[in-house]
Amino acid sequence: MVADLEAGIGTLTRLADGAVDIVLIVVEPVPKSMEVGTRAAAAAAAKGIGRLVIVANRVRDAADLDAITTAFPGHEIVVVPDDGAIVEADRRGVAPLDMAPQAPAVQALSALAERLVPV
C-alpha cells in the first residue's frame, strides 16, 4: 500500500515499529522543507524503518541538489526536476503521465516507482 501522509512528522511518530517497509520523504530545496524533512528522517530512523528514500522535488539546478544532499548525507536520494509540464497538467486537471509522459519530472517519478517495486 502507498499512503500520502500529511506534511510533518506527526504520523511518523505514531507508527508502530516495523509497520512500514519504505518511507519516501519529499523535500524541496528550501530551508523549511529541508528542516522538516531532516526531522522526519530522524523520526523514521528512530522507528527502525529499513529503507528511507529522500525525494528531492522541484530541483532546478546543481545548487538545489547540493543543498539537499548536504542536508541528507548518506541517504538514498531521487531527484525530480522542476518541470512546467507538471504545473500545466495540474491546470488542465489531467494526470502528468497522460499529458506529458516524456516530461523530465514524469520520467523521474516513473523511474522512482520502478525502483520501489520488488523484483
A tleap script that builds the chain and sets N, CA, C and O, in Angstrom:
source leaprc.protein.ff14SB
mol = sequence {
  NMET VAL ALA ASP LEU GLU ALA GLY ILE GLY
  THR LEU THR ARG LEU ALA ASP GLY ALA VAL
  ASP ILE VAL LEU ILE VAL VAL GLU PRO VAL
  PRO LYS SER MET GLU VAL GLY THR ARG ALA
  ALA ALA ALA ALA ALA ALA LYS GLY ILE GLY
  ARG LEU VAL ILE VAL ALA ASN ARG VAL ARG
  ASP ALA ALA ASP LEU ASP ALA ILE THR THR
  ALA PHE PRO GLY HIE GLU ILE VAL VAL VAL
  PRO ASP ASP GLY ALA ILE VAL GLU ALA ASP
  ARG ARG GLY VAL ALA PRO LEU ASP MET ALA
  PRO GLN ALA PRO ALA VAL GLN ALA LEU SER
  ALA LEU ALA GLU ARG LEU VAL PRO CVAL
}
set mol.1.N position { 0.839 -1.156 0.000 }
set mol.1.CA position { 0.000 0.000 0.000 }
set mol.1.C position { 0.894 1.231 0.000 }
set mol.1.O position { 1.944 1.242 0.642 }
set mol.2.N position { 0.484 2.251 -0.708 }
set mol.2.CA position { 1.169 3.537 -0.715 }
set mol.2.C position { 0.243 4.544 -0.064 }
set mol.2.O position { -0.941 4.605 -0.395 }
set mol.3.N position { 0.767 5.332 0.857 }
set mol.3.CA position { -0.041 6.337 1.541 }
set mol.3.C position { 0.658 7.681 1.449 }
set mol.3.O position { 1.863 7.784 1.678 }
set mol.4.N position { -0.100 8.697 1.117 }
set mol.4.CA position { 0.397 10.074 1.098 }
set mol.4.C position { -0.042 10.696 2.412 }
set mol.4.O position { -1.222 10.987 2.609 }
set mol.5.N position { 0.913 10.898 3.308 }
set mol.5.CA position { 0.592 11.381 4.640 }
set mol.5.C position { 0.731 12.888 4.728 }
set mol.5.O position { 1.368 13.520 3.886 }
set mol.6.N position { 0.132 13.446 5.748 }
set mol.6.CA position { 0.209 14.889 5.955 }
set mol.6.C position { 1.666 15.316 6.131 }
set mol.6.O position { 2.513 14.533 6.561 }
set mol.7.N position { 1.933 16.555 5.793 }
set mol.7.CA position { 3.287 17.076 5.948 }
set mol.7.C position { 3.653 17.114 7.433 }
set mol.7.O position { 2.793 17.290 8.296 }
set mol.8.N position { 4.915 16.951 7.702 }
set mol.8.CA position { 5.380 16.987 9.077 }
set mol.8.C position { 5.764 15.606 9.564 }
set mol.8.O position { 5.866 14.665 8.777 }
set mol.9.N position { 5.979 15.488 10.873 }
set mol.9.CA position { 6.457 14.220 11.416 }
set mol.9.C position { 5.454 13.522 12.320 }
set mol.9.O position { 5.731 12.435 12.825 }
set mol.10.N position { 4.302 14.126 12.530 }
set mol.10.CA position { 3.321 13.566 13.460 }
set mol.10.C position { 2.955 12.134 13.151 }
set mol.10.O position { 2.952 11.292 14.050 }
set mol.11.N position { 2.646 11.837 11.907 }
set mol.11.CA position { 2.246 10.477 11.541 }
set mol.11.C position { 3.387 9.497 11.769 }
set mol.11.O position { 3.166 8.386 12.252 }
set mol.12.N position { 4.592 9.897 11.427 }
set mol.12.CA position { 5.747 9.007 11.629 }
set mol.12.C position { 5.946 8.662 13.092 }
set mol.12.O position { 6.301 7.529 13.417 }
set mol.13.N position { 5.723 9.615 13.974 }
set mol.13.CA position { 5.945 9.352 15.396 }
set mol.13.C position { 4.906 8.404 15.969 }
set mol.13.O position { 5.149 7.765 16.993 }
set mol.14.N position { 3.737 8.304 15.314 }
set mol.14.CA position { 2.674 7.431 15.819 }
set mol.14.C position { 2.677 6.042 15.185 }
set mol.14.O position { 1.899 5.183 15.601 }
set mol.15.N position { 3.521 5.802 14.202 }
set mol.15.CA position { 3.576 4.486 13.565 }
set mol.15.C position { 4.152 3.450 14.515 }
set mol.15.O position { 5.045 3.735 15.312 }
set mol.16.N position { 3.620 2.247 14.409 }
set mol.16.CA position { 4.194 1.146 15.175 }
set mol.16.C position { 5.547 0.778 14.568 }
set mol.16.O position { 5.728 0.838 13.352 }
set mol.17.N position { 6.483 0.399 15.417 }
set mol.17.CA position { 7.792 -0.022 14.916 }
set mol.17.C position { 7.617 -1.167 13.922 }
set mol.17.O position { 6.859 -2.104 14.174 }
set mol.18.N position { 8.319 -1.088 12.791 }
set mol.18.CA position { 8.270 -2.138 11.789 }
set mol.18.C position { 7.002 -2.159 10.947 }
set mol.18.O position { 6.788 -3.101 10.183 }
set mol.19.N position { 6.154 -1.133 11.072 }
set mol.19.CA position { 4.880 -1.118 10.349 }
set mol.19.C position { 5.018 -0.681 8.895 }
set mol.19.O position { 4.074 -0.814 8.117 }
set mol.20.N position { 6.173 -0.167 8.526 }
set mol.20.CA position { 6.370 0.395 7.196 }
set mol.20.C position { 7.639 -0.183 6.588 }
set mol.20.O position { 8.660 -0.311 7.264 }
set mol.21.N position { 7.567 -0.530 5.314 }
set mol.21.CA position { 8.744 -1.063 4.623 }
set mol.21.C position { 9.658 0.037 4.103 }
set mol.21.O position { 10.880 -0.047 4.232 }
set mol.22.N position { 9.062 1.066 3.518 }
set mol.22.CA position { 9.822 2.159 2.901 }
set mol.22.C position { 9.130 3.473 3.226 }
set mol.22.O position { 7.903 3.565 3.188 }
set mol.23.N position { 9.915 4.479 3.543 }
set mol.23.CA position { 9.383 5.822 3.723 }
set mol.23.C position { 10.025 6.717 2.676 }
set mol.23.O position { 11.248 6.771 2.548 }
set mol.24.N position { 9.180 7.420 1.930 }
set mol.24.CA position { 9.645 8.445 0.999 }
set mol.24.C position { 9.421 9.785 1.669 }
set mol.24.O position { 8.300 10.105 2.064 }
set mol.25.N position { 10.462 10.557 1.797 }
set mol.25.CA position { 10.331 11.900 2.342 }
set mol.25.C position { 10.575 12.868 1.196 }
set mol.25.O position { 11.673 12.943 0.645 }
set mol.26.N position { 9.535 13.602 0.852 }
set mol.26.CA position { 9.607 14.539 -0.268 }
set mol.26.C position { 10.014 15.899 0.275 }
set mol.26.O position { 9.341 16.472 1.132 }
set mol.27.N position { 11.125 16.402 -0.239 }
set mol.27.CA position { 11.620 17.709 0.189 }
set mol.27.C position { 11.883 18.583 -1.022 }
set mol.27.O position { 12.245 18.104 -2.097 }
set mol.28.N position { 11.695 19.856 -0.820 }
set mol.28.CA position { 12.054 20.836 -1.845 }
set mol.28.C position { 13.300 21.564 -1.366 }
set mol.28.O position { 13.573 21.597 -0.166 }
set mol.29.N position { 14.056 22.144 -2.286 }
set mol.29.CA position { 15.320 22.779 -1.906 }
set mol.29.C position { 15.133 24.166 -1.284 }
set mol.29.O position { 15.696 25.160 -1.743 }
set mol.30.N position { 14.329 24.193 -0.234 }
set mol.30.CA position { 14.119 25.429 0.534 }
set mol.30.C position { 14.308 25.078 2.010 }
set mol.30.O position { 14.018 23.952 2.416 }
set mol.31.N position { 14.784 26.017 2.809 }
set mol.31.CA position { 15.143 25.698 4.197 }
set mol.31.C position { 14.034 25.034 5.020 }
set mol.31.O position { 14.304 24.038 5.691 }
set mol.32.N position { 12.820 25.537 4.994 }
set mol.32.CA position { 11.752 24.970 5.834 }
set mol.32.C position { 11.470 23.526 5.444 }
set mol.32.O position { 11.326 22.671 6.318 }
set mol.33.N position { 11.389 23.243 4.165 }
set mol.33.CA position { 11.123 21.880 3.707 }
set mol.33.C position { 12.242 20.937 4.142 }
set mol.33.O position { 11.977 19.829 4.608 }
set mol.34.N position { 13.473 21.369 3.993 }
set mol.34.CA position { 14.595 20.510 4.373 }
set mol.34.C position { 14.661 20.323 5.887 }
set mol.34.O position { 15.044 19.252 6.359 }
set mol.35.N position { 14.294 21.345 6.649 }
set mol.35.CA position { 14.295 21.220 8.107 }
set mol.35.C position { 13.253 20.196 8.562 }
set mol.35.O position { 13.549 19.341 9.397 }
set mol.36.N position { 12.043 20.277 8.020 }
set mol.36.CA position { 11.010 19.301 8.368 }
set mol.36.C position { 11.425 17.918 7.867 }
set mol.36.O position { 11.210 16.916 8.550 }
set mol.37.N position { 12.020 17.866 6.677 }
set mol.37.CA position { 12.473 16.593 6.132 }
set mol.37.C position { 13.534 15.922 6.984 }
set mol.37.O position { 13.509 14.703 7.152 }
set mol.38.N position { 14.464 16.693 7.523 }
set mol.38.CA position { 15.503 16.095 8.366 }
set mol.38.C position { 14.903 15.572 9.672 }
set mol.38.O position { 15.343 14.544 10.187 }
set mol.39.N position { 13.904 16.272 10.207 }
set mol.39.CA position { 13.214 15.772 11.407 }
set mol.39.C position { 12.453 14.491 11.088 }
set mol.39.O position { 12.440 13.555 11.887 }
set mol.40.N position { 11.816 14.453 9.913 }
set mol.40.CA position { 11.087 13.248 9.505 }
set mol.40.C position { 12.046 12.082 9.317 }
set mol.40.O position { 11.738 10.957 9.710 }
set mol.41.N position { 13.200 12.339 8.722 }
set mol.41.CA position { 14.193 11.271 8.531 }
set mol.41.C position { 14.675 10.732 9.872 }
set mol.41.O position { 14.854 9.524 10.027 }
set mol.42.N position { 14.884 11.611 10.833 }
set mol.42.CA position { 15.309 11.177 12.168 }
set mol.42.C position { 14.212 10.345 12.838 }
set mol.42.O position { 14.503 9.337 13.482 }
set mol.43.N position { 12.966 10.761 12.690 }
set mol.43.CA position { 11.844 10.008 13.278 }
set mol.43.C position { 11.725 8.631 12.635 }
set mol.43.O position { 11.486 7.637 13.322 }
set mol.44.N position { 11.892 8.574 11.313 }
set mol.44.CA position { 11.818 7.290 10.608 }
set mol.44.C position { 12.954 6.374 11.057 }
set mol.44.O position { 12.747 5.177 11.261 }
set mol.45.N position { 14.138 6.928 11.208 }
set mol.45.CA position { 15.287 6.128 11.653 }
set mol.45.C position { 15.054 5.604 13.070 }
set mol.45.O position { 15.408 4.465 13.375 }
set mol.46.N position { 14.465 6.423 13.928 }
set mol.46.CA position { 14.183 6.005 15.303 }
set mol.46.C position { 13.174 4.857 15.339 }
set mol.46.O position { 13.182 4.051 16.269 }
set mol.47.N position { 12.316 4.784 14.339 }
set mol.47.CA position { 11.330 3.704 14.251 }
set mol.47.C position { 11.915 2.442 13.634 }
set mol.47.O position { 11.238 1.416 13.567 }
set mol.48.N position { 13.147 2.505 13.190 }
set mol.48.CA position { 13.789 1.332 12.624 }
set mol.48.C position { 13.305 0.975 11.226 }
set mol.48.O position { 13.326 -0.193 10.838 }
set mol.49.N position { 12.875 1.965 10.481 }
set mol.49.CA position { 12.433 1.713 9.117 }
set mol.49.C position { 13.650 1.378 8.278 }
set mol.49.O position { 14.634 2.118 8.265 }
set mol.50.N position { 13.575 0.259 7.579 }
set mol.50.CA position { 14.721 -0.248 6.852 }
set mol.50.C position { 15.165 0.603 5.679 }
set mol.50.O position { 16.363 0.749 5.437 }
set mol.51.N position { 14.225 1.162 4.955 }
set mol.51.CA position { 14.613 1.910 3.758 }
set mol.51.C position { 13.959 3.281 3.780 }
set mol.51.O position { 12.739 3.413 3.884 }
set mol.52.N position { 14.789 4.273 3.680 }
set mol.52.CA position { 14.350 5.656 3.663 }
set mol.52.C position { 14.852 6.280 2.374 }
set mol.52.O position { 16.048 6.234 2.087 }
set mol.53.N position { 13.955 6.861 1.599 }
set mol.53.CA position { 14.319 7.483 0.330 }
set mol.53.C position { 13.932 8.952 0.397 }
set mol.53.O position { 12.791 9.291 0.710 }
set mol.54.N position { 14.879 9.805 0.103 }
set mol.54.CA position { 14.614 11.237 0.033 }
set mol.54.C position { 14.276 11.568 -1.417 }
set mol.54.O position { 15.065 11.292 -2.320 }
set mol.55.N position { 13.116 12.154 -1.636 }
set mol.55.CA position { 12.710 12.581 -2.969 }
set mol.55.C position { 12.966 14.081 -3.041 }
set mol.55.O position { 12.256 14.877 -2.426 }
set mol.56.N position { 13.981 14.447 -3.794 }
set mol.56.CA position { 14.356 15.849 -3.980 }
set mol.56.C position { 13.453 16.411 -5.077 }
set mol.56.O position { 13.692 16.191 -6.264 }
set mol.57.N position { 12.426 17.130 -4.671 }
set mol.57.CA position { 11.397 17.596 -5.592 }
set mol.57.C position { 11.665 19.028 -6.057 }
set mol.57.O position { 12.168 19.862 -5.304 }
set mol.58.N position { 11.322 19.281 -7.294 }
set mol.58.CA position { 11.436 20.624 -7.904 }
set mol.58.C position { 12.877 21.141 -7.900 }
set mol.58.O position { 13.136 22.311 -7.619 }
set mol.59.N position { 13.786 20.254 -8.215 }
set mol.59.CA position { 15.208 20.622 -8.279 }
set mol.59.C position { 15.461 21.364 -9.587 }
set mol.59.O position { 15.183 20.846 -10.669 }
set mol.60.N position { 15.990 22.575 -9.479 }
set mol.60.CA position { 16.229 23.417 -10.656 }
set mol.60.C position { 17.658 23.347 -11.161 }
set mol.60.O position { 17.904 23.480 -12.360 }
set mol.61.N position { 18.599 23.139 -10.255 }
set mol.61.CA position { 19.996 23.199 -10.680 }
set mol.61.C position { 20.885 22.462 -9.679 }
set mol.61.O position { 20.409 21.893 -8.698 }
set mol.62.N position { 22.178 22.490 -9.953 }
set mol.62.CA position { 23.139 21.780 -9.101 }
set mol.62.C position { 23.143 22.333 -7.680 }
set mol.62.O position { 23.351 21.578 -6.730 }
set mol.63.N position { 22.920 23.631 -7.516 }
set mol.63.CA position { 22.898 24.215 -6.170 }
set mol.63.C position { 21.735 23.657 -5.351 }
set mol.63.O position { 21.885 23.391 -4.159 }
set mol.64.N position { 20.573 23.480 -5.992 }
set mol.64.CA position { 19.426 22.878 -5.295 }
set mol.64.C position { 19.758 21.467 -4.845 }
set mol.64.O position { 19.501 21.095 -3.700 }
set mol.65.N position { 20.329 20.689 -5.746 }
set mol.65.CA position { 20.667 19.302 -5.412 }
set mol.65.C position { 21.730 19.253 -4.323 }
set mol.65.O position { 21.654 18.412 -3.427 }
set mol.66.N position { 22.712 20.134 -4.384 }
set mol.66.CA position { 23.756 20.178 -3.370 }
set mol.66.C position { 23.168 20.484 -1.998 }
set mol.66.O position { 23.577 19.888 -1.001 }
set mol.67.N position { 22.219 21.401 -1.938 }
set mol.67.CA position { 21.594 21.736 -0.654 }
set mol.67.C position { 20.906 20.511 -0.052 }
set mol.67.O position { 20.994 20.270 1.152 }
set mol.68.N position { 20.231 19.754 -0.886 }
set mol.68.CA position { 19.512 18.572 -0.384 }
set mol.68.C position { 20.485 17.461 -0.001 }
set mol.68.O position { 20.319 16.836 1.046 }
set mol.69.N position { 21.492 17.203 -0.827 }
set mol.69.CA position { 22.435 16.137 -0.479 }
set mol.69.C position { 23.231 16.491 0.780 }
set mol.69.O position { 23.613 15.605 1.544 }
set mol.70.N position { 23.475 17.768 0.990 }
set mol.70.CA position { 24.160 18.205 2.206 }
set mol.70.C position { 23.265 18.002 3.433 }
set mol.70.O position { 23.749 17.628 4.501 }
set mol.71.N position { 21.975 18.246 3.280 }
set mol.71.CA position { 21.042 18.091 4.398 }
set mol.71.C position { 20.764 16.629 4.735 }
set mol.71.O position { 20.376 16.312 5.859 }
set mol.72.N position { 20.963 15.732 3.757 }
set mol.72.CA position { 20.642 14.311 3.946 }
set mol.72.C position { 21.829 13.418 3.566 }
set mol.72.O position { 21.707 12.581 2.671 }
set mol.73.N position { 22.968 13.586 4.233 }
set mol.73.CA position { 24.143 12.782 3.876 }
set mol.73.C position { 23.900 11.299 4.129 }
set mol.73.O position { 23.322 10.908 5.143 }
set mol.74.N position { 24.351 10.493 3.191 }
set mol.74.CA position { 24.250 9.057 3.345 }
set mol.74.C position { 22.888 8.457 3.009 }
set mol.74.O position { 22.727 7.238 3.060 }
set mol.75.N position { 21.919 9.281 2.671 }
set mol.75.CA position { 20.589 8.772 2.331 }
set mol.75.C position { 20.455 8.560 0.828 }
set mol.75.O position { 21.096 9.237 0.024 }
set mol.76.N position { 19.617 7.616 0.478 }
set mol.76.CA position { 19.257 7.408 -0.927 }
set mol.76.C position { 18.433 8.618 -1.369 }
set mol.76.O position { 17.435 8.960 -0.735 }
set mol.77.N position { 18.856 9.264 -2.461 }
set mol.77.CA position { 18.160 10.460 -2.945 }
set mol.77.C position { 17.737 10.245 -4.388 }
set mol.77.O position { 18.524 9.812 -5.230 }
set mol.78.N position { 16.478 10.558 -4.652 }
set mol.78.CA position { 15.926 10.509 -6.006 }
set mol.78.C position { 15.566 11.940 -6.388 }
set mol.78.O position { 14.873 12.632 -5.642 }
set mol.79.N position { 16.039 12.379 -7.548 }
set mol.79.CA position { 15.821 13.753 -7.989 }
set mol.79.C position { 14.643 13.832 -8.951 }
set mol.79.O position { 14.568 13.093 -9.932 }
set mol.80.N position { 13.723 14.747 -8.643 }
set mol.80.CA position { 12.619 15.066 -9.543 }
set mol.80.C position { 12.811 16.530 -9.942 }
set mol.80.O position { 12.674 17.425 -9.108 }
set mol.81.N position { 13.126 16.774 -11.215 }
set mol.81.CA position { 13.411 18.155 -11.620 }
set mol.81.C position { 12.163 19.026 -11.633 }
set mol.81.O position { 11.044 18.543 -11.805 }
set mol.82.N position { 12.383 20.316 -11.447 }
set mol.82.CA position { 11.305 21.287 -11.606 }
set mol.82.C position { 10.864 21.214 -13.062 }
set mol.82.O position { 11.702 21.268 -13.962 }
set mol.83.N position { 9.575 21.092 -13.305 }
set mol.83.CA position { 9.098 20.812 -14.653 }
set mol.83.C position { 7.751 21.489 -14.876 }
set mol.83.O position { 6.770 21.177 -14.202 }
set mol.84.N position { 7.714 22.404 -15.814 }
set mol.84.CA position { 6.481 23.114 -16.135 }
set mol.84.C position { 5.363 22.208 -16.613 }
set mol.84.O position { 4.192 22.576 -16.518 }
set mol.85.N position { 5.695 21.038 -17.124 }
set mol.85.CA position { 4.659 20.105 -17.592 }
set mol.85.C position { 3.775 19.640 -16.434 }
set mol.85.O position { 2.591 19.371 -16.632 }
set mol.86.N position { 4.331 19.544 -15.244 }
set mol.86.CA position { 3.549 19.138 -14.077 }
set mol.86.C position { 2.535 20.226 -13.737 }
set mol.86.O position { 1.369 19.933 -13.473 }
set mol.87.N position { 2.976 21.464 -13.744 }
set mol.87.CA position { 2.086 22.588 -13.452 }
set mol.87.C position { 0.987 22.678 -14.510 }
set mol.87.O position { -0.181 22.880 -14.179 }
set mol.88.N position { 1.353 22.530 -15.759 }
set mol.88.CA position { 0.374 22.621 -16.844 }
set mol.88.C position { -0.662 21.501 -16.756 }
set mol.88.O position { -1.849 21.736 -16.983 }
set mol.89.N position { -0.230 20.309 -16.435 }
set mol.89.CA position { -1.176 19.197 -16.285 }
set mol.89.C position { -2.149 19.481 -15.147 }
set mol.89.O position { -3.344 19.209 -15.266 }
set mol.90.N position { -1.641 20.026 -14.044 }
set mol.90.CA position { -2.495 20.368 -12.909 }
set mol.90.C position { -3.523 21.417 -13.317 }
set mol.90.O position { -4.697 21.315 -12.961 }
set mol.91.N position { -3.083 22.412 -14.056 }
set mol.91.CA position { -4.021 23.456 -14.526 }
set mol.91.C position { -5.113 22.876 -15.409 }
set mol.91.O position { -6.254 23.338 -15.379 }
set mol.92.N position { -4.769 21.878 -16.183 }
set mol.92.CA position { -5.741 21.253 -17.090 }
set mol.92.C position { -6.572 20.164 -16.407 }
set mol.92.O position { -7.545 19.666 -16.973 }
set mol.93.N position { -6.180 19.807 -15.201 }
set mol.93.CA position { -6.908 18.789 -14.466 }
set mol.93.C position { -6.678 17.384 -14.990 }
set mol.93.O position { -7.555 16.525 -14.894 }
set mol.94.N position { -5.496 17.151 -15.546 }
set mol.94.CA position { -5.168 15.822 -16.069 }
set mol.94.C position { -3.900 15.313 -15.395 }
set mol.94.O position { -3.130 16.082 -14.821 }
set mol.95.N position { -3.704 14.023 -15.475 }
set mol.95.CA position { -2.501 13.425 -14.906 }
set mol.95.C position { -1.299 13.781 -15.771 }
set mol.95.O position { -1.381 13.698 -16.996 }
set mol.96.N position { -0.189 14.175 -15.164 }
set mol.96.CA position { 1.012 14.466 -15.945 }
set mol.96.C position { 1.438 13.290 -16.821 }
set mol.96.O position { 1.923 13.490 -17.934 }
set mol.97.N position { 1.262 12.080 -16.331 }
set mol.97.CA position { 1.624 10.894 -17.097 }
set mol.97.C position { 0.815 10.797 -18.382 }
set mol.97.O position { 1.323 10.333 -19.403 }
set mol.98.N position { -0.440 11.232 -18.338 }
set mol.98.CA position { -1.286 11.203 -19.538 }
set mol.98.C position { -0.960 12.363 -20.484 }
set mol.98.O position { -0.972 12.192 -21.703 }
set mol.99.N position { -0.673 13.526 -19.930 }
set mol.99.CA position { -0.451 14.711 -20.755 }
set mol.99.C position { 0.959 14.774 -21.338 }
set mol.99.O position { 1.145 15.131 -22.501 }
set mol.100.N position { 1.934 14.428 -20.526 }
set mol.100.CA position { 3.331 14.607 -20.950 }
set mol.100.C position { 4.199 13.465 -20.436 }
set mol.100.O position { 5.047 13.681 -19.570 }
set mol.101.N position { 4.005 12.251 -20.953 }
set mol.101.CA position { 4.752 11.109 -20.412 }
set mol.101.C position { 6.263 11.211 -20.586 }
set mol.101.O position { 7.004 10.534 -19.874 }
set mol.102.N position { 6.732 12.029 -21.503 }
set mol.102.CA position { 8.170 12.173 -21.718 }
set mol.102.C position { 8.784 13.347 -20.953 }
set mol.102.O position { 9.986 13.590 -21.054 }
set mol.103.N position { 7.968 14.072 -20.191 }
set mol.103.CA position { 8.483 15.208 -19.422 }
set mol.103.C position { 9.508 14.706 -18.396 }
set mol.103.O position { 9.342 13.618 -17.843 }
set mol.104.N position { 10.551 15.478 -18.141 }
set mol.104.CA position { 11.603 15.028 -17.219 }
set mol.104.C position { 11.092 14.622 -15.831 }
set mol.104.O position { 11.547 13.619 -15.281 }
set mol.105.N position { 10.168 15.377 -15.266 }
set mol.105.CA position { 9.662 15.023 -13.934 }
set mol.105.C position { 8.855 13.736 -13.978 }
set mol.105.O position { 8.944 12.915 -13.066 }
set mol.106.N position { 8.075 13.557 -15.023 }
set mol.106.CA position { 7.286 12.328 -15.165 }
set mol.106.C position { 8.219 11.131 -15.303 }
set mol.106.O position { 7.980 10.083 -14.703 }
set mol.107.N position { 9.272 11.281 -16.082 }
set mol.107.CA position { 10.250 10.207 -16.241 }
set mol.107.C position { 10.924 9.879 -14.906 }
set mol.107.O position { 11.137 8.710 -14.584 }
set mol.108.N position { 11.257 10.910 -14.137 }
set mol.108.CA position { 11.897 10.686 -12.835 }
set mol.108.C position { 10.961 9.962 -11.880 }
set mol.108.O position { 11.392 9.067 -11.153 }
set mol.109.N position { 9.687 10.337 -11.873 }
set mol.109.CA position { 8.724 9.680 -10.990 }
set mol.109.C position { 8.460 8.240 -11.428 }
set mol.109.O position { 8.285 7.353 -10.593 }
set mol.110.N position { 8.432 8.016 -12.727 }
set mol.110.CA position { 8.257 6.649 -13.219 }
set mol.110.C position { 9.449 5.777 -12.819 }
set mol.110.O position { 9.279 4.623 -12.425 }
set mol.111.N position { 10.648 6.336 -12.923 }
set mol.111.CA position { 11.852 5.590 -12.515 }
set mol.111.C position { 11.822 5.302 -11.012 }
set mol.111.O position { 12.237 4.226 -10.580 }
set mol.112.N position { 11.335 6.255 -10.215 }
set mol.112.CA position { 11.203 6.039 -8.773 }
set mol.112.C position { 10.254 4.872 -8.502 }
set mol.112.O position { 10.554 3.996 -7.690 }
set mol.113.N position { 9.118 4.866 -9.180 }
set mol.113.CA position { 8.148 3.774 -8.992 }
set mol.113.C position { 8.782 2.430 -9.312 }
set mol.113.O position { 8.556 1.454 -8.597 }
set mol.114.N position { 9.563 2.368 -10.364 }
set mol.114.CA position { 10.220 1.114 -10.731 }
set mol.114.C position { 11.242 0.681 -9.671 }
set mol.114.O position { 11.405 -0.512 -9.417 }
set mol.115.N position { 11.922 1.642 -9.063 }
set mol.115.CA position { 12.899 1.320 -8.014 }
set mol.115.C position { 12.233 0.766 -6.758 }
set mol.115.O position { 12.852 0.014 -6.006 }
set mol.116.N position { 10.979 1.133 -6.532 }
set mol.116.CA position { 10.297 0.720 -5.321 }
set mol.116.C position { 9.630 -0.646 -5.428 }
set mol.116.O position { 9.338 -1.279 -4.414 }
set mol.117.N position { 9.391 -1.096 -6.648 }
set mol.117.CA position { 8.725 -2.380 -6.852 }
set mol.117.C position { 9.734 -3.500 -6.667 }
set mol.117.O position { 10.754 -3.530 -7.356 }
set mol.118.N position { 9.467 -4.424 -5.746 }
set mol.118.CA position { 10.408 -5.532 -5.562 }
set mol.118.C position { 10.436 -6.427 -6.787 }
set mol.118.O position { 9.413 -6.668 -7.428 }
set mol.119.N position { 11.622 -6.909 -7.094 }
set mol.119.CA position { 11.789 -7.774 -8.270 }
set mol.119.C position { 11.694 -9.227 -7.859 }
set mol.119.O position { 11.808 -10.116 -8.702 }
savepdb mol mol.pdb
quit
